[in-house]
Amino acid sequence: MKLPWKKDDDAPSPTDDEQAAADTAEADESATGKGSAYTPGKGRPTPSRREAQGRRRGPVTPAPTTRAEARARKKELKSTMTREEKRAASDERRARRVEQREKMMAGDERYLMPRDQGPVRGFTRDVVDSRRNLAGLFMPFAIVLIFFMFTPISVNYPMIMNIVLLLFVILMVVDAVILGRLVNRRVRERFPDSADGGFKLGWYSFSRAMQLRRMRAPRPRVSAGDPV
């Protein structure tokens, strides 16, 4: 009968390679102070669930085809975001809008409206901005006229103001016609192959001339009186 504390003489003895591997494992355990159940670290932090989902490979969702679908996707995305993420996204959109407007005011072609794009429209703006236009006085004149309309001085005062307004409108129309002809002539000289011209270009120059200089977009590149 074999007792538990007796050595089994019939058991096969380990080979030299097995004995060396066992000695190496025991040495590693004694050096690190860890047992056989110890698992070494990966050497990098475990990614979060959001990062893992962002790196997950798979088919790319097609872009929305309608505005309703885009709004639905935006609403769904907002429902999965935390309050801090929503605030960060809002700040990012606000900063992006400010940057886009600043580049648009500076005349960057990538951020201009379709009606303002192209070298012809840029040259037209320079011609308008280098000229002192009577149409630019329309808004200040209208404000002064409204002010005097509420302060009657005599019985004939309304008739006098109507005559002044009519004369100003006639002068403004004449100045607009002169500006439109000037712009079209200068554009034909500078861009003879351009199809942009006629009434459309004249109206574009007149609408810019009616705006106050500080309110014009894009921002004027030349000063009044500069040669263009």
Order of alpha helices (4+ residues) and beta strands (2+ residues): alpha-alpha-alpha-alpha-alpha-alpha-alpha-alpha
